[in-house]
Amino acid sequence: MSEKILEDYNDVFSDIVNVLLFHGQELIEPSALESISVHSQYKGEDAKLHEQERDVAKKWKRYNVQLAIIGIENQTAVEKKMPFRLIGYDGASYKSQLQANAASIAPVVTIVLYFGEKHWCKERNIKSLMNIPKELDPYVNDYKMEVFEIAWLTDEQLEMFKSDFKVVARFFVNKRRDPDYVADDPTEIQHVDEVLKLLSVMTGDRDYEKVICDEMKGQVKSMCDVAERLKNIGRQEGFQAGRSEGRSEGRSEGRSEERINAVKFAISLGASEEKILTQYSKEEYEKALALMKA
């Protein structure tokens, strides 16, 4: 839901499509978009009626003429059979147009926004996922999907964005380049609540949700403000002491007293073992834990 709420804003949706599909050309204006139902039904092999739901879908219209239906799907992990899921969504969109007796059938385009830090390593078309007898291959229609790896966008692409998605995309790019990255983007955010919820879901870090109460008071306008609030919460202090040394010595070598104290402090703040081990070694964690129990 967090992913969908931000992207459902017409200014964000059009910005994503204009940059990723049209290389920054503002072909789609926010006012030319119209939300459509993301629910569709199909009958499965069990003869029962099932419902499928895509993330975000909109009509692109010009002078009241429907030009296309565009959908966006979000992924935090690589899904091997994703092309089959997408062909189901697109097929349902075509079927709904047929059932509505549309004068002309609008093309359907669906793109995948992948937020993982590693490249999408699975196939992007359905024929590569099937064992097709060579005699049948010429007659089997292929279907390919467009996957955009957000964490691997170029600096040139980032600069093309004009909506809040620029803040989101830049965050994931910088996080991929430097796991210790602390958001310091001064760009003013228009949809603060939605951006923070999206980051919370995509990173698995619920601390971003704690900042929302400050956002409601009008005190959070950029990621710089978010970083300041995170420090106040105590998240940054728990890890900051070991960062400079950790970068030079590495986890396995950095067993100084300062790093152990940093781990102890993180534990006292309630940080999970999993989160601590992203910055420190297992040995450092166990040593700090033993000292606290002593």
Secondary structure in CASP SS format (residue, H / E / C, confidence):
PFRMAT SS
TARGET T0000
AUTHOR 0000-0000-0000
METHOD secondary structure of the structure
MODEL  1
M C 1.00
S H 1.00
E H 1.00
K H 1.00
I H 1.00
L H 1.00
E H 1.00
D C 1.00
Y C 1.00
N H 1.00
D H 1.00
V H 1.00
F H 1.00
S H 1.00
D H 1.00
I H 1.00
V H 1.00
N H 1.00
V H 1.00
L H 1.00
L C 1.00
F C 1.00
H C 1.00
G C 1.00
Q C 1.00
E C 1.00
L C 1.00
I C 1.00
E C 1.00
P H 1.00
S H 1.00
A H 1.00
L E 1.00
E E 1.00
S E 1.00
I C 1.00
S C 1.00
V C 1.00
H E 1.00
S E 1.00
Q E 1.00
Y E 1.00
K E 1.00
G C 1.00
E C 1.00
D C 1.00
A C 1.00
K C 1.00
L E 1.00
H E 1.00
E E 1.00
Q E 1.00
E E 1.00
R C 1.00
D C 1.00
V E 1.00
A E 1.00
K E 1.00
K E 1.00
W E 1.00
K E 1.00
R E 1.00
Y C 1.00
N C 1.00
V E 1.00
Q E 1.00
L E 1.00
A E 1.00
I E 1.00
I E 1.00
G E 1.00
I E 1.00
E E 1.00
N E 1.00
Q E 1.00
T C 1.00
A C 1.00
V C 1.00
E C 1.00
K C 1.00
K C 1.00
M H 1.00
P H 1.00
F H 1.00
R H 1.00
L H 1.00
I H 1.00
G H 1.00
Y H 1.00
D H 1.00
G H 1.00
A H 1.00
S H 1.00
Y H 1.00
K H 1.00
S H 1.00
Q H 1.00
L H 1.00
Q H 1.00
A C 1.00
N C 1.00
A C 1.00
A C 1.00
S C 1.00
I C 1.00
A C 1.00
P C 1.00
V E 1.00
V E 1.00
T E 1.00
I E 1.00
V E 1.00
L E 1.00
Y E 1.00
F C 1.00
G C 1.00
E C 1.00
K C 1.00
H C 1.00
W C 1.00
C C 1.00
K C 1.00
E C 1.00
R C 1.00
N E 1.00
I C 1.00
K H 1.00
S H 1.00
L H 1.00
M C 1.00
N C 1.00
I C 1.00
P C 1.00
K C 1.00
E C 1.00
L C 1.00
D H 1.00
P H 1.00
Y H 1.00
V C 1.00
N C 1.00
D C 1.00
Y C 1.00
K E 1.00
M C 1.00
E E 1.00
V E 1.00
F E 1.00
E E 1.00
I H 1.00
A H 1.00
W H 1.00
L C 1.00
T C 1.00
D H 1.00
E H 1.00
Q H 1.00
L H 1.00
E H 1.00
M H 1.00
F C 1.00
K C 1.00
S C 1.00
D C 1.00
F H 1.00
K H 1.00
V H 1.00
V H 1.00
A H 1.00
R H 1.00
F H 1.00
F H 1.00
V H 1.00
N H 1.00
K H 1.00
R H 1.00
R H 1.00
D C 1.00
P C 1.00
D C 1.00
Y C 1.00
V C 1.00
A C 1.00
D C 1.00
D C 1.00
P C 1.00
T C 1.00
E C 1.00
I C 1.00
Q C 1.00
H C 1.00
V H 1.00
D H 1.00
E H 1.00
V H 1.00
L H 1.00
K H 1.00
L H 1.00
L H 1.00
S H 1.00
V H 1.00
M H 1.00
T H 1.00
G C 1.00
D C 1.00
R C 1.00
D H 1.00
Y H 1.00
E H 1.00
K H 1.00
V C 1.00
I H 1.00
C H 1.00
D H 1.00
E H 1.00
M H 1.00
K C 1.00
G C 1.00
Q C 1.00
V C 1.00
K C 1.00
S C 1.00
M H 1.00
C H 1.00
D H 1.00
V H 1.00
A H 1.00
E H 1.00
R H 1.00
L H 1.00
K H 1.00
N H 1.00
I H 1.00
G C 1.00
R H 1.00
Q H 1.00
E H 1.00
G H 1.00
F H 1.00
Q H 1.00
A H 1.00
G H 1.00
R H 1.00
S H 1.00
E H 1.00
G H 1.00
R H 1.00
S H 1.00
E H 1.00
G C 1.00
R C 1.00
S C 1.00
E C 1.00
G C 1.00
R C 1.00
S C 1.00
E H 1.00
E H 1.00
R H 1.00
I H 1.00
N H 1.00
A H 1.00
V H 1.00
K H 1.00
F H 1.00
A H 1.00
I H 1.00
S H 1.00
L C 1.00
G C 1.00
A C 1.00
S C 1.00
E H 1.00
E H 1.00
K H 1.00
I H 1.00
L C 1.00
T C 1.00
Q C 1.00
Y C 1.00
S C 1.00
K H 1.00
E H 1.00
E H 1.00
Y H 1.00
E H 1.00
K H 1.00
A H 1.00
L H 1.00
A H 1.00
L H 1.00
M H 1.00
K H 1.00
A C 1.00
END
